[in-house]
Each structure stands twice: as C-alpha cells, then as structure tokens.
Amino acid sequence: MQIFQGVEELPQDWSASVVSIGNFDGVHLGHQKLLRQAVQEGKGLGLPIVVFTFYPHPVSVLYPERKIQRLFDLRDQRDQLDRLGITHMVEQEFTQNFAKLSASDFVQFYLIDKLKAKALVVGYDFSFGSNRQGDISYLEKVCKEKGIKLVVVPAQEEGGLIVSSSKIRDELKLGDLKKVYSFLGRNYYLRGIVHHGDARGRTIGVPTANMTPTVDFLVRRGVYITQTHLRNRTYQSITNIGFNPTFHGETNPPIKTETHIFDFDEDIYGQEIQVDLLEYLRDEKKFSGVKELLTQIHADIQQAKGYFHGNR
C-alpha cells in the first residue's frame, strides 16, 4: 500500500480511483465490511482503491475538550488497510480551515479534481463538510450529477448492536474483552518499547516488562490475562494496568503497564512488545504489604495458566 501525506503528494498523472472516506479508528468489523466493498469495486473497475482519512482525529480539532483517544496507533491502521487490499492511502491533515470547507467544495476539489473518483464507498451514517451538510442524500444527488458511482454500506451488527469505535471504547472501559473481540474481529492490544521501571517485580521474584503504550489508556484499570508478542514469538503472560496502589501513595501517580511473561527471564529493554488483552481478571487493589501482594499475584498466575490450558 502506498501512503500519501495529503492529496498534494498524489502523482501528476493520477487518472481515476475508487475512494472510501473515514477515520477508520480501529478498523473494526464495520470498517472491514466497508473496505472489502471498496476493494471489490476497485477490482471490478480495474482501478486503485484509495482510503482518504484524516490526522489528527477531527474530534480532537473541533472539540479538544473531549480528548478523543484512538483505539490503535496509525501504524496499526496502515497495517490493517494493507491487509484488506487497499492500494493507496491519503492521510489528510485535519485543521480548523479544512473543517470549514463546504460539502460542494470538498467534492469538487478532493473527490473530483484530486482523487478523480469514479466510485465512492461510504458508511450509512457518513457526513462531511462544514456543519456536516454533506450527508447521504446530498451525496446521492451530487454523485449522480458528476457521474460517480455511490455505494452506501449498511451498518454491521454484532449481538444486536451496531459496531462502532465509540462502543468499543465503552466496552474497554468496562473490561468486556469478549465483546471488544466480537466488534474488532481481533484482540485489543497495547504495544510499546520496554523501559526500566522500579525493578520491584524482579526484587520480589516476579519480573515485569514495563512499557508505555503508543496510544493513550482506554482500558479499565486492573489485572489481565494476556499474551505477549516479542521478536515473532508469543508468550503467555499477565498484565497489570494501573497505579500500583500498594507502593504509591501520591495523589496522581502515573498509570503503568507491567507485564509478567511466564517462564521468561531475558533482558528485553529497548525492544518492542505487543500485549494482547485476553480476559479481565480483577480490579487493582491496595494490599497490606508485599506478602499479601505476592499471594495474590501467584493466584493470578495460576488462574491465567488455567485459562491457557482451557480450565476457565
């Protein structure tokens, strides 16, 4: 997949394409349904398939007080689009001025003049332009006038609920990873570079890999059964996401991600790990001391090993 930082980077001889527009945060099952339709249209017309997306997230520009948090980092988005067969991606900078663009100007400049869209594939609730004036009914009219084939993809439902990035965020905050998996079609994960921590885990006999995720925290604080990917290998693990209240008494301590990898004792500082969250075990709690904490950690490990051996 070829990536362009804005339409200005498109080749001068760009002639025609099938276009899909959206944020595609998480590339969940609803997004996948839409993108597969775009790929089908592109193959049918013999044209490149372009995803036109935005960075930063429009909500973070229009409503900074909402502090929108991405489900995954941009690298994940690119990987998922490439896996689905998208041939080109345009990451358009989203600014206040861009947000003021009228629907008609957007269609003319971006869809027609730059992307030269022959087909447009969008979701059922898609809207664009200043004050979101470019809704589906508008697109139906303008695409007919401009000779652009419009494909509107209906909602994807799982368990009677419409799949959306906001619903996934809600379920992550509740720790319902089964529902998150049913919406994403894959495990939710955190990844980052392993860095030095307090070395307290190693001191008490339960070494942990500490890392700062590439996205802001969305998940419920507590202990998770996880699997950790390192150097193309997968390891069983448990992960604590939280404040370490047993050892930290300050008012606003930093949230940490600490993963104990089973039967593993290698120096992996400076290396990237990916930690898949498989099941929520328990809330984080403050223990009376190291002995009580260790008893609980070993109980967590045994419960996790039971999970991996099918004894849930």
C-alpha positions as CSV (number, residue, x, y, z in Angstrom):
1,M,0.0,0.0,0.0
2,Q,1.3,3.4,-1.0
3,I,0.8,6.3,1.5
4,F,0.5,9.9,0.7
5,Q,0.6,12.8,3.2
6,G,-2.2,14.8,1.7
7,V,-3.5,14.9,-1.9
8,E,-0.7,17.2,-2.8
9,E,1.6,14.2,-2.9
10,L,-0.6,12.3,-5.5
11,P,1.3,11.8,-8.8
12,Q,0.7,14.3,-11.6
13,D,-0.6,11.5,-13.9
14,W,-3.2,10.3,-11.4
15,S,-6.2,9.4,-13.5
16,A,-9.0,7.6,-11.6
17,S,-9.8,5.7,-8.4
18,V,-12.3,4.1,-6.1
19,V,-12.4,6.2,-2.9
20,S,-13.6,5.5,0.6
21,I,-13.6,8.2,3.2
22,G,-13.5,7.9,7.0
23,N,-11.4,7.9,10.2
24,F,-11.3,4.1,10.4
25,D,-10.2,4.2,14.0
26,G,-9.6,0.6,15.0
27,V,-10.6,-0.8,11.6
28,H,-13.3,-2.8,13.3
29,L,-15.8,-5.2,11.6
30,G,-17.9,-2.4,10.4
31,H,-14.9,-0.7,8.7
32,Q,-13.8,-4.1,7.3
33,K,-17.2,-4.6,5.7
34,L,-17.0,-1.2,4.1
35,L,-13.4,-1.6,2.9
36,R,-14.0,-5.0,1.4
37,Q,-16.8,-3.5,-0.6
38,A,-14.4,-0.8,-1.8
39,V,-11.8,-3.4,-2.8
40,Q,-14.5,-5.3,-4.7
41,E,-15.5,-2.1,-6.5
42,G,-11.9,-1.3,-7.3
43,K,-11.1,-4.7,-8.7
44,G,-14.3,-4.7,-10.7
45,L,-13.4,-1.3,-12.3
46,G,-9.7,-2.1,-12.6
47,L,-8.8,1.0,-10.5
48,P,-6.7,1.8,-7.5
49,I,-8.5,1.7,-4.1
50,V,-7.9,4.8,-2.1
51,V,-8.7,5.3,1.6
52,F,-9.0,9.1,2.3
53,T,-8.5,9.6,6.1
54,F,-7.6,12.3,8.5
55,Y,-4.9,13.1,11.0
56,P,-5.3,14.2,13.7
57,H,-8.7,12.9,14.6
58,P,-11.3,15.5,13.6
59,V,-12.9,15.4,17.1
60,S,-9.6,16.4,18.7
61,V,-9.5,19.5,16.5
62,L,-13.2,20.5,16.6
63,Y,-13.8,19.6,20.2
64,P,-10.4,19.5,22.0
65,E,-12.2,19.3,25.4
66,R,-13.4,15.8,24.5
67,K,-9.8,14.4,24.4
68,I,-10.6,11.7,21.8
69,Q,-8.4,8.6,22.3
70,R,-7.5,6.4,19.3
71,L,-8.1,2.7,19.7
72,F,-4.8,1.9,18.0
73,D,-1.9,3.8,16.6
74,L,-1.5,4.9,13.0
75,R,0.9,2.0,12.2
76,D,-1.9,-0.5,13.1
77,Q,-4.3,1.4,10.8
78,R,-1.9,1.2,7.9
79,D,-1.2,-2.5,8.5
80,Q,-4.9,-3.3,8.6
81,L,-5.8,-1.4,5.5
82,D,-2.9,-3.0,3.6
83,R,-4.1,-6.5,4.8
84,L,-7.5,-5.8,3.5
85,G,-6.2,-5.0,0.0
86,I,-6.3,-1.1,0.0
87,T,-3.8,0.0,-2.6
88,H,-3.4,3.7,-1.6
89,M,-3.9,5.8,1.5
90,V,-4.1,9.5,1.8
91,E,-3.6,10.9,5.3
92,Q,-5.0,14.4,5.0
93,E,-4.2,16.9,7.8
94,F,-7.3,17.9,9.6
95,T,-7.3,21.6,10.6
96,Q,-9.9,24.2,11.5
97,N,-9.7,25.6,8.0
98,F,-10.2,22.2,6.5
99,A,-13.3,21.8,8.7
100,K,-14.8,25.0,7.3
101,L,-14.7,23.6,3.7
102,S,-18.2,23.3,2.3
103,A,-19.5,20.0,1.1
104,S,-19.6,21.1,-2.5
105,D,-16.0,22.4,-2.4
106,F,-14.9,19.2,-0.8
107,V,-16.5,17.1,-3.6
108,Q,-15.0,19.3,-6.3
109,F,-11.5,19.7,-5.0
110,Y,-10.8,16.4,-3.3
111,L,-13.0,13.8,-4.9
112,I,-13.1,15.1,-8.5
113,D,-10.0,17.3,-9.1
114,K,-7.5,15.4,-7.0
115,L,-8.7,11.8,-6.4
116,K,-10.6,11.7,-9.7
117,A,-13.2,9.3,-8.1
118,K,-15.1,7.0,-10.3
119,A,-16.8,5.3,-7.4
120,L,-17.3,6.4,-3.8
121,V,-17.8,3.8,-1.0
122,V,-19.1,5.2,2.4
123,G,-20.9,4.1,5.5
124,Y,-24.6,4.5,6.1
125,D,-24.0,7.4,8.6
126,F,-21.3,9.2,6.7
127,S,-21.4,13.0,6.5
128,F,-18.8,15.7,5.7
129,G,-18.2,19.3,5.0
130,S,-18.9,22.4,7.1
131,N,-21.7,21.7,9.7
132,R,-21.8,18.1,8.3
133,Q,-24.0,19.4,5.4
134,G,-22.8,16.6,3.1
135,D,-25.0,13.7,4.2
136,I,-26.0,10.6,2.2
137,S,-28.9,12.3,0.5
138,Y,-26.6,15.1,-0.7
139,L,-24.1,12.5,-1.9
140,E,-26.7,10.6,-3.9
141,K,-27.6,13.9,-5.7
142,V,-24.1,15.1,-6.4
143,C,-22.7,11.8,-7.4
144,K,-25.4,11.3,-9.9
145,E,-24.7,14.7,-11.3
146,K,-20.9,14.1,-11.5
147,G,-21.1,10.5,-12.8
148,I,-19.6,9.0,-9.7
149,K,-20.9,5.6,-8.6
150,L,-22.0,5.8,-4.9
151,V,-22.0,2.7,-2.7
152,V,-23.5,3.1,0.7
153,V,-22.6,0.2,3.1
154,P,-25.2,-0.6,5.8
155,A,-24.2,-0.9,9.5
156,Q,-22.5,-4.0,10.8
157,E,-24.3,-5.6,13.8
158,E,-23.0,-8.0,16.4
159,G,-25.2,-9.3,19.1
160,G,-27.9,-6.8,18.2
161,L,-25.6,-3.8,18.5
162,I,-24.2,-1.6,15.7
163,V,-20.4,-1.9,15.7
164,S,-18.7,1.4,16.3
165,S,-15.4,2.8,17.7
166,S,-17.3,4.5,20.5
167,K,-18.9,1.3,21.6
168,I,-15.6,-0.4,21.6
169,R,-14.2,2.3,23.8
170,D,-17.1,1.9,26.2
171,E,-16.6,-1.9,26.4
172,L,-12.8,-1.4,27.0
173,K,-13.6,0.8,30.0
174,L,-15.8,-2.0,31.4
175,G,-13.2,-4.7,30.7
176,D,-15.6,-6.7,28.5
177,L,-12.9,-8.1,26.2
178,K,-15.2,-10.8,24.7
179,K,-17.5,-8.0,23.4
180,V,-14.5,-6.0,22.2
181,Y,-13.2,-9.0,20.2
182,S,-16.7,-9.5,18.7
183,F,-16.6,-5.9,17.5
184,L,-13.0,-5.8,16.3
185,G,-12.6,-9.3,14.9
186,R,-9.3,-9.5,16.7
187,N,-7.8,-9.0,20.2
188,Y,-7.3,-5.5,21.5
189,Y,-3.7,-4.9,22.3
190,L,-1.2,-2.4,23.6
191,R,2.3,-2.1,22.3
192,G,5.4,-0.1,23.1
193,I,9.1,-0.1,24.0
194,V,10.2,-1.9,27.2
195,H,11.8,0.5,29.6
196,H,13.2,0.5,33.1
197,G,10.8,0.6,35.9
198,D,11.2,0.4,39.7
199,A,12.6,-3.1,39.4
200,R,10.3,-4.0,42.2
201,G,8.9,-7.0,40.4
202,R,12.3,-8.6,40.0
203,T,13.1,-7.9,43.6
204,I,10.0,-9.9,44.8
205,G,10.6,-12.7,42.2
206,V,8.0,-11.7,39.6
207,P,9.9,-9.7,37.0
208,T,7.8,-7.5,34.7
209,A,8.3,-5.8,31.3
210,N,7.3,-2.1,31.7
211,M,6.2,-0.2,28.6
212,T,4.4,3.0,27.7
213,P,1.7,2.2,25.0
214,T,1.7,4.0,21.7
215,V,-1.9,5.2,22.5
216,D,-3.5,6.8,25.5
217,F,-5.1,4.5,28.0
218,L,-8.6,3.4,27.2
219,V,-9.0,0.3,29.3
220,R,-10.3,-0.5,32.7
221,R,-7.5,-0.5,35.3
222,G,-6.7,-3.9,36.8
223,V,-5.1,-7.2,36.1
224,Y,-5.5,-9.0,32.7
225,I,-4.7,-12.4,31.2
226,T,-2.6,-11.5,28.2
227,Q,-0.3,-12.9,25.5
228,T,2.8,-11.0,24.7
229,H,4.4,-10.9,21.2
230,L,8.2,-10.4,21.1
231,R,10.5,-11.0,18.2
232,N,7.9,-13.0,16.3
233,R,7.2,-15.3,19.2
234,T,4.2,-15.4,21.5
235,Y,4.3,-15.9,25.3
236,Q,1.7,-16.4,27.9
237,S,1.5,-13.6,30.5
238,I,-0.4,-11.5,32.9
239,T,-0.5,-7.7,32.8
240,N,-1.3,-5.1,35.4
241,I,-2.5,-1.7,34.2
242,G,-2.8,0.8,37.0
243,F,-1.2,2.9,39.7
244,N,0.4,0.2,41.9
245,P,-1.5,1.5,45.0
246,T,0.4,-0.9,47.4
247,F,3.6,1.1,46.8
248,H,2.4,4.5,45.6
249,G,0.6,6.8,47.9
250,E,0.7,10.0,45.9
251,T,-2.5,11.7,44.7
252,N,-2.0,11.4,41.0
253,P,0.6,8.6,40.3
254,P,1.3,7.7,36.6
255,I,-0.6,4.8,35.1
256,K,1.8,1.9,34.3
257,T,1.6,-1.2,32.1
258,E,3.6,-4.0,33.7
259,T,3.6,-7.5,32.1
260,H,4.9,-10.7,33.7
261,I,5.8,-13.1,31.0
262,F,5.7,-16.7,32.2
263,D,8.9,-18.8,32.3
264,F,10.9,-15.9,30.8
265,D,14.0,-14.2,32.0
266,E,15.7,-12.2,29.3
267,D,16.9,-8.7,29.0
268,I,14.5,-7.0,26.6
269,Y,15.0,-3.4,27.5
270,G,14.6,-1.2,24.4
271,Q,12.7,-3.8,22.5
272,E,9.1,-3.5,21.3
273,I,6.4,-5.8,22.7
274,Q,2.8,-6.2,21.9
275,V,0.5,-7.2,24.7
276,D,-2.9,-8.7,23.7
277,L,-5.6,-8.3,26.4
278,L,-7.5,-11.6,26.5
279,E,-9.5,-11.5,29.7
280,Y,-10.1,-9.2,32.6
281,L,-9.2,-10.9,35.9
282,R,-9.7,-8.3,38.7
283,D,-9.6,-4.7,39.8
284,E,-6.4,-3.3,41.0
285,K,-6.3,-3.1,44.8
286,K,-4.1,-1.9,47.6
287,F,-2.6,-4.7,49.7
288,S,-1.3,-4.6,53.3
289,G,2.2,-5.5,52.2
290,V,4.5,-7.5,49.9
291,K,3.5,-10.9,51.3
292,E,-0.2,-10.3,50.6
293,L,0.5,-8.9,47.2
294,L,2.7,-11.9,46.2
295,T,0.0,-14.3,47.3
296,Q,-2.5,-12.5,45.0
297,I,0.0,-12.4,42.1
298,H,0.6,-16.1,42.3
299,A,-3.1,-16.7,42.4
300,D,-3.5,-14.5,39.3
301,I,-0.7,-16.5,37.6
302,Q,-2.4,-19.8,38.4
303,Q,-5.8,-18.5,37.1
304,A,-4.1,-17.3,33.9
305,K,-2.4,-20.7,33.4
306,G,-5.8,-22.4,33.8
307,Y,-7.2,-20.1,31.1
308,F,-4.4,-21.0,28.7
309,H,-5.0,-24.7,29.5
310,G,-8.7,-24.4,28.9
311,N,-9.7,-24.6,32.6
312,R,-11.7,-21.4,32.8
